[in-house]
């Protein structure tokens, strides 16, 4: 993949005044009207986003090969999801809107109640902000307040980060830049999970600065680059690790109802250094298999607007 095509080199679309209007509307208008207004906004960005349309078309051909790759519905779904990310931080989407599935939710609730910490590896499928927001409100279904530290990339989403900070001043607390991870940071994170906290990191954004720290893994029929970092972090934290996906029940509905899928990894990191190295890749492959499953289940909700697959393997 050419360096200029990497996700980290994309420019954030949307002006400051547009974000200000969006936040004002979220504060004063009923949610149903905001979602309706998100439709023309999504259409506008679809019109001006030629390279992104091309990338989404590649993805849709892979995830729905029997259908024509119409890209507009995904842009509209993304526009609604952006609104709901901000609504989550504004306290307008709480636990009652989230429908947990018959997976490992009872396990994580039990471990959190017992005071254990956890690593949550999420993705750009659905609404990544929801879990952080409801945890900030102490609304995740356990009796204690669970502190959350998130690992994010500030460079690509500075404007969006400013908008959610305006919606909730505490949204930028306990956030660490992905570029600042080092020995001191890892020690802090180890202490955080030892005290019962949660660490959240995305597992589907490859590294541009250290391409040797990526894995080429089969994803939707072709090789794609996935970062080693989140899975190395899992081995170092050595705490319960989960894959988490929060997807809208209906991508274009005016109702903010979400399905939350939580899967505990089967990988544990005992053994020699060489064995742990193999287990790190095994965990990455397990995550990618989960992501593929939910891309197939919610094909209009994986929001990666750049060429994801290796050029020779499309």
N, C-alpha and C positions, 0 to 999 in steps of 0.2 A: 504494500500500500504506500503510495507516494506520501511524503511527509505532509504536504499541504492538504491532503485529504483526511488527515487524522482528525478525530472529533475535537481534540484540544486546540486545533487551529481555527475552529469555526467562530464566527462572530455572533454575539447574541443579538437577535432581532427584537425590535420594539424600542420605542423612544421613552424617555423618562416621563413625558406628559401622558403617554398612553398607560403606563403603569400607575401613575397617580390617579387617573380617571378610573381605572380598574379597581383600585383599592377603595376609592370613594364610593363606587357603585356597590361593592361588596358590603360596605358598612351600612349603607342606607336603603338598599333595595332588597326585596324578597329574593331568596335563592332561585326560584323558578324563572324570574325575569333575567337574572344574571346569566343563567345558562342559555336562555334564548338569545341574549345579546352576544354570547360567546360564538354563536354560529357565524354571523357575518365577519367577526374578527378572524376566526379560523379560515374562512374563505379568502379574506384579504391576504393572510400570510401564505396560503396555498398558491395564490396568484404570483407572489413575488419570490417564491422559494424554488427556483428551478433545480438547482443541484440536490436539494432536499427531496423534491418530488421524485427525481431519478433514483435516489438511494432507497426511498420507501417502496418504489415500484420493484426494485430488486428483491427487497424483503418480502413483499406480498406475493411475488412469483414463487418464492420458496415455501412460504407458509400456506398459501392457497393456490397450488398449481392448476387446479381445475377451474379457477375463476379468473376473470379479467382483473388486472391489478389497478383498480380504481383507487387513487391515492387520497382524494378529497375527504372521504369519511374518516380516515385516520387523522388528518389535520383537524377536522372538526372535533373529534374525540379528544385530541390533545388540548385543544383550546378550552374545552369544558374541564378537563383535568387540571389545567393550570389554575382556573378559578377555584377549584376545590382544594388545591394545595394551600392557597392563601386562606380560604375559608377554614381549613383545618386549624391554622395558626390563629385565626380570629375567634376560635371557639365555637364555630357554627356547625362543625361536623364532629360528633362525639361518638362514644363507643356504641351507642344504640343503632348507628347507621352501618355498623360493621358486622357482617355475618361470618362467624368462624365456622370452619369446615371440620369434618371428622378426620383430623390429622393429628399433629403433635401439639395442639394448643393446650390440652390438659397437662402435658408434660412440662411445658415451659411455665405455665401458671404455677404448677406445683414447685418447680425449682426456684422460681422467683419468690414464692411465699416462704420457702425455706431459707431465703437470704442469699441464694446463689446468683452470680452474675451470668452474663451470656454475651456471645458475639452473634449479631444478626447480619447476615449477608443478603442484601436486597438487590434490586435491578432497576432498570428504567422501564419496566413493565408496570403500568398502572400508576399509583400514587405513592411514591416513596416517602413523601413528607408526612403522611397520615400517622404513622406509628410514632414518629418523633413528636408530633404535635399533641397527640392524645396522652403520651407519656408525660409531656410537659405539664399537662393539666391534671396529672395523677389519675388518669382515667383508663388504665389498661387492664382492669379486671382483677387486680390483686390488692391486698389490704395495706400495703406500704407504698410510699413514694419511691419510684425506681429512677435514679438518675441516669440520663442517657448522654453519651458522648458520640458525636457523629464525625466521620472522616469524609470530607468533601473537597471538591475542586472549585476554588473561588474564582479562578480566572475566566471560566466560560459562562458562569451564571451570576455575575456580580449584580446586574440590574434586578434579576429575580430575587436574589438574596436580600437586596435592599428593600424590596416590596414586602417580603414576609417579615423583615425586621420592623417595618413600619406597622404591620398588622399586629405584631406581638414582639415587644422589646426583648423578651427572653429567648427568642428563636435563634439568635446568634450566640447565645451562651453555650459553653461546652461543645464548641465546634473546632476541629483541628484540620488545617490544610493538609491535603494528601502529600504536598511537597515538603512538609515539615516532619515527617515521620523519621525518627532516629532512635538511638538507644534510650535517651532520656524520655522520649515520648512513649516508647514501649513500656518502660518501667512505670510511668504514670498510668497507662492503660491497664497494666497488670494489677496495680493497686486498686484501680477503679472497679474491675470485675471482682476482685477479691472482697470488696466491700458490698457486693451485690448489685453493681451497676451494669448497664448494657452499653455495648459498643456497636455502632451501626456503620456499615461500609457497603458500597456498591461493588458487585462482582462482575459487571459486564462492560467495564471501560478499560481498554488496554492502555499501556504506558507508551507515550511517544518518546520520552527522554531516555528510557532504558528498555529498548525493544527486546533485549535478551532476557528480560523479566516477564515475558509473555509466554503463554502456551498456545500452540495451534491445535484447536480441538474441533472435532466434527460438530457442526451446529446447523440444523435444518438442511442437511445433505451436503454441506461443503465445509472446508476448513475456515475457521475464523480465529482471530486473536483475542485471548482472554488474559487478564492480569494474574500474575502469581501472587501479588501483594496481599490480597484479602485472605488467601489460604495459608500463606506463610504466617500471617498474623494469627490465624486460628491455631497454628501449631505452637506459636510462642505464648499465646494467652492460655492455652490448654484449659479452656473452660467449655461448657456446653455451647455448641455452635448450631445455628439454625439458618435455613434459607426461608426468606419471607417474601410473599407476593400479595399485594393488595390491588385488586382489579375491580373496576365498576361492573356491576351485574349486567348492565346494558350500556354499551359505550356511548350512545347518543341519547340516552334518557335524560329528562329534566329532574329525575329523582337521584339523589346522591346516595345510592345503596352500593356497598362494597362487599365483595367476598375476600376474606383474608385466609391465605393458605400458608401454613407454617410446617416446615419439615426439618426434623433434627437429622444432622448428618450421621451416617453410619461409621464415619472414619474416627478413629481415636489414635493419638500420636505417641503410643509407647513404641519401644524398639530402638534400634541403632540409628545413627544419623542418616545412613543410606536408606534405611527403611522409612524413616520420617519423610525423606525427600520424595520417595515414591508415593507416600500417603498424601502429601500435599497436592500432587498432580491428581491422584485419585479423587480427592475432595473437589478439586476444580471441575473434573469431568462429571462428578455427581451433581454439582450445581448447574452445569450447562445442560445436563439431561433434564433437570427440573425446569430450567428456563425454557427449553424447547417445548416441554409439555404444556406450559402455560401460554406460550406464544401460539400454539395450536388451539388452545382453549379460548384465548382472548386475542385473536389475530390483529385487531385494530388498536391494541393498547401497548405495544412495545415501541417506545418513543426514542428511536435512535436515527437521527436524520443525517446520516453520512454513510459512505460506502463501507460496509462492515466486513465483507468477505474478501479473502485474498484474490487478487486479480486473476490469477490463473486457475481459480477453483470455483468459479461462479456457476 
